[in-house]
Structures are given as C-alpha cells and as structure tokens.
Amino acid sequence: EGAGVGVGGGSLLGKDANTPGLVVYTLFSAPDKILLQESHPVPAGFESLLGLSVPSLYVCKKAAAAEGAGVCFSITMRDFLGMEDVDPGTKGALLSFNFHLATNDMDEAFKAVKMIKNPQVWENMAHMCIKSKRLDVAEMCLGNMGHVRGARAVRDASEEPELDARVATVAVHLGLTEEAEQLYVHCERYDLLNRLYQAMGRWDEAIAVASKHDRIHLKTTHYNHAKHLESVGDVKAAIRAYEESGNRATEVPRLLFERGQLDDLEQYVVRASDPKLTKWWARYCESVGEFDKALRAYQAANDCLSLVRVYCAQGDFQVAAEIVEDSNDPAAAFHLARTFEAQDATAEAVRFFAVAGRHGHAARLARNTGMDAELMNLALQSPPEMMLDSAQYFQERGQPEKAVTLYHKAGNVKRAMELCFTAQLFEPLATLVESIGSDSNADPELLAKCAKYFMDHQQYAKSVDLFIKGKQYDHALQMTLDHDVQITEDMAEAMTPPKGEEGGMTDEARKELLLKVAKVCKQQGSYHLACKKYTQAGDKVRAMKSLLKSGDTEKIIFFAGVSRNRDIYVMSANYLQTLDWHNDAEIMKSIINFYTKARAVESLAGFYESCAQIEIDEYRDYEKALGALRESLKHLQKGRMEDKEERTDSLNVRIDMVERFVQARKLIKDDPGEMVRICSGILADPNVDANEQESSIRVGDVFALLIEYWYAQGNLQQAYQLIEQMGDRGIVIAPYLDGEMVDTIYREMGIETGAPQRGGGGG
C-alpha cells in the first residue's frame, strides 16, 4: 500500500465543491486501484503544496518571505487533528485502519488498531467512521473510548430509517454538529434538524427550518422557544412566542400570574379580546370575589350561562331571567330553571325548562305539581319515556283523549287503540288506524280489529285497506264487490305478493290470487289494471281481452307486439279493423303485421278484400283495389280452409271484372271504341247486378264512364239512353254523374229535369 496527494479546486468531492482556494486530496494506492482517503482544504494565503509527511501537509506561502519569515508551513491532516505527537507505531496503525476502511476490509481494520489504548486515538477514529458512515466501526470506537452515551446513541439511532439520520445522531454526541446538520439536510430529516437547533439554542434557525420544512412542529418549536425565553426572564418575548404557539389562553395567564403581574395580566386580557382567555380571567375574578370584574368579563365573552349563574348566586333573578329571554341560551335557561325549582317557584321553573328545550324536566315538574294544562304541551315535546308516564297520568286522571294522543306519539299504538275501544273514542281511533295502515309491520290482529270497526261504521274503503294490510285478500276482494269499493293501483299492488319470496306464497297460490284481483278489476272497469294483473299471473290472452275493452289503441299495439302469442295477434288485428284504419297508415301496417305474425292467411286475405272494397266504394280507385285483391288472392292460396277452391274462384272472377274495368278506363283516350265495347260487355255480364257483391265494381261507375264519354262526344241521345238504363236498374244517378251535365242532356232531349231521378238501389 502507499499514500499520495492530489491538488484541485474542489471538483472531485461534492462536499468541497464550493470551497474557495486550495484543496488537497490524499489518496491510497492499492494494487488494483486508487482510493480516495480524505480532502484537506488549505487556509487562505497558501499557494501550493510542497510535500506530505503524516500527520502534516507542507505548503508554501511566498508572501511570508517578504516579511522576513520562512515560506514553508505545516498543516495537520484532518484525520490526525489532536494527534500530531503520536508515536510512529500508532501513526502506522491509523494509516492502516484508514486504508482498510477505504477498501471495506473491516477485519483487517480492526486488527490494525486493536492494540491501541489511547482514547484520543479512538475518538479520532470515531470521527473517521462518521465521515465514512460506518456505524458498526463507530460503535467499537465509542466503546474503547468509554463513551457510554455515544454507544447508546448508536443503538437508539437504529430505529431511524435513513442511514444519514442514524449517522447524524451519533455525530451530535461526538460534537460534530456541522457534519450532523449536513447529514440531516441531505436525508431531508428537518424534524431532527429542528430538534438539533433547539438543543443548541439556535432558535432563529430552528424556527426558520420549522416554517419552511417542518410545519407540523412549528407551534411546538414556538412553544419550546417560549419556555426558553421564560427561563431566561424575557417575559415580553416569551408572551409573543406563546401567542405564536397558540397557547396564549393558558400559558400567558400562568406566566404573568406566577410572576404576580396581575395588572399586566388584566391589560393583556382586555387587549387580546380572546373569548377563551376572557372566560379564564372572569373565572379567576369570580374565584377571588371580584364579581363586578367577573360580570364584565363574562359579558365581554358572551358567556350567558356564567352570567346567569353569578346573578343567581347574588339573588338577582330578574336580571338572570332577562338575560335568558334575550339570548335564548339553553344552558343558561336550564340553570335558571333548576334554581327556580330549588326555590319551589314551579311555574317559572317549568317555563324556563321549556325555554331550555328540556321538556322532560318541565313535564315531570308539571305532573308532580298538578299543572295539567301545561303538561300536555310539554309531554308532546318530551322523550318517549316521559310521554308514556304522562299518558299513564292522564289515563288515571280520567282524560283518555290526552292519554291516547301521548301513547300514539310515544309509539305504543296498541295501548292507545285499546284505550280508544274501551273509552269509545271514535275520532282518535280513526287517526290511529290511518297511521297503522301505513306501517308494514303492524299487528294483524290489531288490523283486523280496526277493519271490523270501520265495517261497523260503513267505512268500507278503509276497511278494505286494512284487510289488505292484514293479508286477508279474499275478504278484501269480496268486500270490494259487495260494497262497490273501487280497487286502486296501490291496493292492487299491495295484493301482489313478491315472487319467489322465502316463506311467502307458493307460485300457484300467488297466481290464483292475481287472477282473482284481475277479475274484480275487470268487473269494475279498471281494464288497464286488470291487464297488468292478468299479465303478472301469466294469462296474456285474458290480459289482452281486458286491454281491448279499454280501447287504448297505443297500448294494445304495444302489448300485442311484445306478447308473441298467435291468439293475441289475431285479437289485436281484429280490434284494429274496427278503427279508421284506412286513414291511419300505422294502424293498417299493424293489422297486416299482426295477421302475418299469426299466420292467419284467411283473415289477412279478408282484410285485403276489405281494403279493395273501400278503395272502390269511398275513392273509386280501382287500380289500388286491384292491387289489394291480388294480395288477397296470394294469401288465400296459402290457406287450408275447406272452401278454399270456391273462394279462390270467386275472387278470380272479381279480379277479372276489376281488371277489365281498369283497362277500359285506361283506353278512353287511346281506343275509345274498345273502351265502349269492354264497358258494354261488363254491363251485359250476368254476374254484374245491383248488389255488386260478386263483381267488386259499382255498376254506376261503368255507366258514368260511358255517359261522360258520349256527352263529351256530343252524342246526347246515347248518353240519355244510358241514363235511362241506370234508372231501370234502380241506380241513383246523383253519386255518379254531375248534376249540371244531366240537366244539359235532358234539356237538349226536351225532357224535364228531375224526371229520371228514380231508382231505389245503390250502385
């Protein structure tokens, strides 16, 4: 091993980075590497390193030569401070210890120094351990020094989680406060740094650290500072510190009181305007008999209770009562009431107990003194126990109405009702029944008893409600029928047991009950409610029948859409056909949709036939009618009815007839002769008669087409003959022909108008 030196400006070690001037670094030369041993800042004025001879560094100061002094000076190395005169053996042991410490070879480091007995040397090595943060070695050094507190500090510091904090704790016991400060800052343990500054008496620095980094201990720091200032006799500064710590209400009075500065204390209390401090001063004045000062202080602190207490102690009850009435302070009112009670001023005591909100005390006092008029009002505002006691009192005094009210208010409904039955109190009983009717946990026997009471007094609706609450559903339903009591939705829901409830009705019993409820609702005309109950019972067909009776088209369409039941689809479609479906596209679409989903091809075919007939009868739109008839034929051919062939043939005939007439109407411009031929053939067809049920066309429309054509051609004779034929067939002319045109034809033919307006049939 060997030792060497290096000179730098402080850039190699962080701790000397900001050190001005010359810094010397000592190094150990190991076989495989160079190890840094220590840095040594050189005092200002020295210019360079001349040499090294442990334990000294030799430096040059040329400026000293000009003054006639030498230029070479020695500086003791950091690790050998205080050990400049040790013997060579100890010096070598220390160098070996430092080297092995740098290489982390602890066994060899211990061997190197185990024979040393000088405590100064062990202290120096402990300092080295602080720099290298080797607490295990430091503990050995402290033991050899006989430094008991330092050795214990090593063990106690093991509880700290940060290494730097543990090292700093030991450094403090070795007097290395500067190193300890740096370590606490490095590991950000500002709480420990704050305690260190306090222990060193550096209060300004402690407060600065607490204000910036350790605010949780800021008030504690101010308090400790105040204690220190108090110990050195700086009263004013101590008071300011106690104020900063938030303890002025207790510590400042103690401080001034202990020093006998009562005048200063009074002035301080007045200036502070602190209610807590003012109350303390008032209690002190009261304790020494200075009641005027005490009252003023209590007044300043707005302590109504203490004011009333002092005035009562002085016998000034009028002022005490005025304070209570002005402040409405419950505690003050209670104290005054107890004072009046002690003096047997019962009325005043009751009044102020009520002001204090202690109605139980007021009721107790009123009951004991026979103040029945005040007792009822007070008991109603008292706790339940006092209500029950007061109710018992009224019952014994023969005032059952008041007793019933209090029993009810206190929650003893059963006893209240028994008293109503005993005393025949019908109006209070009605009120009680209404209240228990809303209680899901009411006693079934009590409910039945109340229901019977209402039955006896013909209050059937209330009786039904109570039977339902008591789960006597059959009795309730029978009463609705016998006495025409309308079932409301709330009543129906109350008679609907939860599904699958443990310990409840079986599924079969629940279904049977729902069917009964639905049947009664239907009989009463509550079709929506009946539909709901039938649905809950799983009988969707009956539910739809009830809904159909309601006439609620929107809900009927919705219910049918979600039911997925063939019979319901057909019922819904049949109902919708009774409406004005031709003028409502949505209804028409729903009819077709429902028949299609139900696969009711026969009904669907019939619906399309109806569509065709309406197009002919109402709108004379034979093109649309033809399309509807063809749709009808398409669906009819899918059916399996017995008379399928006969109905298909009949429908084909009607389609052929409509097709011919539609073709004739299209040819009126392009080929009028063919149009006349087709229309004449239709009129001559034996299947076309006045009823027009088989032909699907109105004969009057055929005549009208021909008459209008001949009129337009100026062949009035032919037009007149056709009009006469219409009359012969019993067809009323007015719906088909323009009246002015008919008048013109008859006038030209020399016939009076009105003569041909005959015929008894429609056409």
Secondary structure, 3 states (H helix, E strand, C coil): CEEEEEEECCCCCHHHCCCCCCEEEEEEECCCCEEEEEEEECCCCCCEEEEEECCEEEEECCHHHHCCCCCEEEEECHHHCCCCCCCHHHHHHHHHHHHHHHCCCHHHHHHHHCCCCCHHHHHHHHHHHHHHCCHHHHHHHHHHHCCHHHHHHHHHHCCCCCHHHHHHHHHHHCCCHHHHHHHHHHCCCHHHHHHHHHHHCCHHHHHHHHHHCCHHHHHHHHHHHHHHHHHCCCHHHHHHHHHHHCCHHHHHHHHHHHCCCHHHHHHHHHHHCCHHHHHHHHHHHHHCCCHHHHHHHHHHCCCHHHHHHHHHHCCCHHHHHHHHHHHCCHHHHHHHHHHHHHCCCHHHHHHHHHHCCCHHHHHHHHHHCCCHHHHHHHHHCCCHHHHHHHHHHHHHCCCHHHHHHHHHHHCCHHHHHHHHHHHCCHHHHHHHHHHHHCCCCCCHHHHHHHHHHHHHCCCHHHHHHHHHHCCCHHHHHHHHHHCCCCCCHHHHHHCCCCCCCCCCCCHHHHHHHHHHHHHHHHHCCCHHHHHHHHHHHCCHHHHHHHHHHHCCHHHHHHHHHHHCCHHHHHHHHHHHCCCCHHHCHHHHHHHHHHHHHHCCHHHHHHHHHHHHHHHHHHHCCHHHHHHHHHHHHHHHCCCCCCCHHHHHHHHHHHHHHHHHHHHHHHHHHHCHHHHHHHHHHHHHCCCCCCCCCCCCCCHHHHHHHHHHHHHHHCCHHHHHHHHHHHHHCCECCCCCCCHHHHHHHHHHCCCCCCCCCCCCECC
